[in-house]
Amino acid sequence: MAIARIVLNVEMLDGTEHLDVQTTVADQMAYARTRRTHKWDAPQDDPLTFVTFLAFAALRRTGAFAGGWDEFVAQAAAVAETERDEVCPTNPVPSND
């Protein structure tokens, strides 16, 4: 079984590009909490908000963006999902033996 990891490319209005932004479960949980608080539509009904928030959360988590949500939305020119990275959780971790 492979797990798909969501990877995003983000372009800011100032021309800054953040390529291959790796999202994590923490980013998805931040989206879930925010979605409940603000009563946003489900990701399948509003995919733009979903991927934009994941990009925002990932860039904040990594220190690449320091502002809040409204600032991010105002400064982002485009957010696009790249091909999903397939991670196989059954592969054993390499050992030093």
HELIX and SHEET records of a PDB file:
HELIX    1   1 VAL A   25  HIS A   38  1                                  14    
HELIX    2   2 PRO A   47  ARG A   61  1                                  15    
HELIX    3   3 TRP A   69  GLN A   75  1                                   7    
SHEET    1   A 2 ILE A   3  ARG A   5  0                                        
SHEET    2   A 2 ASP A  85  VAL A  87 -1                                        
SHEET    1   B 3 GLU A  17  GLN A  22  0                                        
SHEET    2   B 3 VAL A   7  MET A  12 -1                                        
SHEET    3   B 3 ALA A  76  GLU A  81 -1                                        
END                                                                             
